[in-house]
Amino acid sequence: MKERKIMPFDKNFVPALRFAVMSDIHIDDEDCIEEQRFAKALDDLKNLCSSDERYSGFDALVIVGDFASRGSEIQMRKVKKILDAGLPADVRLIMTMASHEYMSDGEENALRRFDEIKRGFISAELEKAAERDSKKPIFFFQHPHITDTVYGSINWGEDEITDILINYPQIVDFSGHSHAPINDPRSVHQRHFSAFGTGTLSYFELDEFDKTHGTIPPEDSSAAQFLIVEADAQGRVRVYPYDVLGSRFFPYTWEIDEPWNIDSFKYTDARYV
């Protein structure tokens, strides 16, 4: 039986911006499979984007935390080495530190500092972005999911900034931390704003406790996924989930045509009724 070819991008969508989002890479001090997966993810990303006739290349790579297992100098330098070798010089790199990078000082202290310092910054920056154009998407990145949004957010979510984000329906939020698979349809969620899980390049974990194997599925280490995101001049958004191990896109594209308009949201809880 001939395998069906999955087209990589929406050929009827002309992007003005393209970026990739990854999380939970977990590079260790010793040699680890995650190094190979990270390098392959970057290589696949370059090849896919450079061969696209609509828009060549990509503008940014966003890594939303846990790129290292414990944040040691060895791990940090290994991540940098892979990025130096695999990321084109003209691509902007955006990285957020998270729980595993903060292990030297403790997650509790990191969360306390975040709560004390960052809420005011977030509010001010969101307000400025909304004033520039209230109908364009605002891309927002953080490591833990916002509680009760995407799959994984019940067990691995935080709600410290939910009261701020719900005021901006045009937010398109990306988060990791849970290691939840992005080929689960619940990895996209829309209620007050749009939210996406970013998967993992290390191991899978589930958000359910009533399954035969609990939260850790069989063959949990067979995990390497990330997202490619496009936005066009009108502010429409397309999100393409990609499987590094299979060297292919998953056979669906998530679409946001009016990020500011809650009534246009497709990926609400009503999908499951």
Secondary structure, DSSP 8 states (H G I E B T S, - for coil): -------SS-TT---SEEEEEE----B-SS--HHHHHHHHHHHHHHHHHHT-SSS-S-SEEEE-S--BSS--HHHHHHHHHHHHHHS-TTSEEEE---TTTTTTT-HHHHHHHHHHHHHHHHHHHHHHHHHH-TTS-EEEEEEEEETTSSTTTTTSEE-TTHHHHTT-TTEEEEEESS---TTSGGGEEESSSEEEE---SS----S-SSSTTTTS-TTTT---EEEEEEE-TTS-EEEEEEETTTTEE-S--EEES-TT-GGG-SSSGGGG-
